[in-house]
Amino acid sequence: MTISPDSIVYWQWHALTLNATIVFTWLVMLILTVGSWLVTRNLSEGPELSRLQNLLEVVVTGIRDQIAQVSLQNPGPYLPFVGTLFLFIATANLLNIIPGYQAPTGSLSTTAALAICVFIAVPVFGIANRGAGRFLRHYIQPTPLMLPFNIIGELSRTVALAVRLYGNIMSGTVIVAILLSLTPYFFPIVMQLLGLLTGMIQAYIFAVLAMVYIASATSAQEPEKENTQTSPPSHER
Amino acid sequence: MDIDWITVSAQVVNFLVLVWLLKRFLYQPVIRAMDRREQSIRNRVDDAVQREQLAESERDAYQNRIAELEAKREELLEEARQSARQTRSQLLDEAREETARARTNWMREVSEEKSAFIDGLRTQTLEVVDLIARNALRDLADETLEEKMAHSLARQIHHLQQELREALRNSKDAIVINSAFELSSSVRSALTRTIHEQVGSAVAVNYARNADLICGIELIGGGLRIAWNLSDYLNQLTTRIDKAFEPLETQSDEA
């Protein structure tokens, strides 16, 4: 049973393949970009504003507030990265209700790519914020003995990030596929609704965890506090 | 659980492109718009605060001006009242003086009229009383009355003081007895006898008639005049009437 969108190949030339993952990612990108452009090309700066502008402002303000709440820092520098993570995953998951749509987040390649981006963004933001020396020093905190464990933790949380999102979305798709063959009329719809909820929650978790990792690297807090911050178990599924 | 690393790298690129696109088309414009709106609201609020302060200061200024005007008005009113009071009292004084003057004039006129009236009244009264008395006595007068008058004269001669008797006795001319009516011979002889007894037998006595006496009799001689006459009573009456009018005149003078 192959349900990964990676395996749906539309076009191939030598090693280059144009599979469903990439195509639907482009679709999501197109929707997000064109939608944003349509609304923001004539923004109102006065007290009266259109409903769509209001929606976008609510979304952007909400993301900013969440970032500020988690990082306790100015959300400005992190907003494009973390906000795009959330918006991309949320949109990709929400479009699941469209028949024939294959969520790119149901592919391990996509989730791995996003996790790799987070994995690279953490040291980039950390070094940019605190300098290379101070950033690298936190790997040997509290003792140099912890260095291997810190590195392993860094890698494993990246893998966990990727697998968590992939597993949730893929399982939703699989469950609906199985239920469709068993009880085709009513039950799959309920599971689809559940899948929408799961998709939103996963988008939120992914973005917040990314922010937490970045915040732990950029803030001047003690490692113990960082550890307590980096593992909110209630968010993980 | 298969990972296509070409897809992974493509997705990384896709994601980074999306980050740039959203930053370009979503976050920056929206945040800029929100900041500008916030700025404009802040400006408007600042403006409103400034205007409010301005309005407040102007309101204070106007209130001060109103208070000043009120005070000025009150002052002017007070001045006007003062001047009105002064004018009023002045006018009242003038009116009072005028009234007093007019009253004095009037009183003087009244008093003059009254005294003229009283004088006239007195004169008329006297004339009337005099006339009545004279008419009444003229009607009543006869020999009997003359006789009684002669007796009265005789009684007066009888009670005459010694010096006066001496004067009569030493008179060069004869003693004249005037009467309004012709005296009877008996009365004449009685009178002559009395004079001779009291004054002296050498004295001559003449009788004359004088209608002015009305109803009376008089003896003239030696620079003396002894009389019984109604004119005396009438003169007394005149004096009494004058006295009776005196209080009226003083009352009118006081008023």
HADDOCK unambig.tbl for C-alpha pairs under 7 A between the chains (distance, minus, plus):
assign (segid A and resid 22 and name CA) (segid B and resid 11 and name CA) 6.95 0.50 0.50
assign (segid A and resid 29 and name CA) (segid B and resid 18 and name CA) 6.23 0.50 0.50
assign (segid A and resid 33 and name CA) (segid B and resid 21 and name CA) 6.42 0.50 0.50
assign (segid A and resid 33 and name CA) (segid B and resid 22 and name CA) 6.26 0.50 0.50
assign (segid A and resid 33 and name CA) (segid B and resid 25 and name CA) 6.79 0.50 0.50
assign (segid A and resid 36 and name CA) (segid B and resid 25 and name CA) 5.81 0.50 0.50
assign (segid A and resid 36 and name CA) (segid B and resid 26 and name CA) 5.36 0.50 0.50
assign (segid A and resid 37 and name CA) (segid B and resid 25 and name CA) 5.42 0.50 0.50
assign (segid A and resid 40 and name CA) (segid B and resid 25 and name CA) 6.75 0.50 0.50
assign (segid A and resid 40 and name CA) (segid B and resid 26 and name CA) 6.77 0.50 0.50
assign (segid A and resid 40 and name CA) (segid B and resid 29 and name CA) 6.34 0.50 0.50
assign (segid A and resid 40 and name CA) (segid B and resid 30 and name CA) 6.88 0.50 0.50
assign (segid A and resid 43 and name CA) (segid B and resid 33 and name CA) 6.79 0.50 0.50
assign (segid A and resid 44 and name CA) (segid B and resid 33 and name CA) 6.93 0.50 0.50
assign (segid A and resid 45 and name CA) (segid B and resid 33 and name CA) 5.23 0.50 0.50
assign (segid A and resid 45 and name CA) (segid B and resid 34 and name CA) 6.91 0.50 0.50
assign (segid A and resid 45 and name CA) (segid B and resid 36 and name CA) 6.16 0.50 0.50
assign (segid A and resid 45 and name CA) (segid B and resid 37 and name CA) 4.97 0.50 0.50
assign (segid A and resid 46 and name CA) (segid B and resid 37 and name CA) 5.80 0.50 0.50
assign (segid A and resid 57 and name CA) (segid B and resid 30 and name CA) 6.33 0.50 0.50
assign (segid A and resid 60 and name CA) (segid B and resid 27 and name CA) 6.93 0.50 0.50
assign (segid A and resid 80 and name CA) (segid B and resid 19 and name CA) 5.98 0.50 0.50
assign (segid A and resid 80 and name CA) (segid B and resid 23 and name CA) 5.56 0.50 0.50
assign (segid A and resid 80 and name CA) (segid B and resid 27 and name CA) 6.92 0.50 0.50
assign (segid A and resid 81 and name CA) (segid B and resid 19 and name CA) 6.09 0.50 0.50
assign (segid A and resid 84 and name CA) (segid B and resid 19 and name CA) 5.69 0.50 0.50
assign (segid A and resid 84 and name CA) (segid B and resid 22 and name CA) 6.99 0.50 0.50
assign (segid A and resid 108 and name CA) (segid B and resid 1 and name CA) 6.86 0.50 0.50
assign (segid A and resid 108 and name CA) (segid B and resid 3 and name CA) 6.11 0.50 0.50
assign (segid A and resid 109 and name CA) (segid B and resid 3 and name CA) 5.23 0.50 0.50
assign (segid A and resid 109 and name CA) (segid B and resid 4 and name CA) 5.99 0.50 0.50
assign (segid A and resid 109 and name CA) (segid B and resid 5 and name CA) 7.00 0.50 0.50
assign (segid A and resid 109 and name CA) (segid B and resid 7 and name CA) 6.13 0.50 0.50
assign (segid A and resid 109 and name CA) (segid B and resid 8 and name CA) 4.77 0.50 0.50
assign (segid A and resid 110 and name CA) (segid B and resid 8 and name CA) 5.96 0.50 0.50
assign (segid A and resid 110 and name CA) (segid B and resid 11 and name CA) 5.86 0.50 0.50
assign (segid A and resid 112 and name CA) (segid B and resid 8 and name CA) 6.73 0.50 0.50
assign (segid A and resid 113 and name CA) (segid B and resid 8 and name CA) 5.06 0.50 0.50
assign (segid A and resid 113 and name CA) (segid B and resid 9 and name CA) 6.77 0.50 0.50
assign (segid A and resid 113 and name CA) (segid B and resid 11 and name CA) 5.89 0.50 0.50
assign (segid A and resid 113 and name CA) (segid B and resid 12 and name CA) 5.14 0.50 0.50
assign (segid A and resid 114 and name CA) (segid B and resid 12 and name CA) 6.67 0.50 0.50
assign (segid A and resid 117 and name CA) (segid B and resid 12 and name CA) 6.81 0.50 0.50
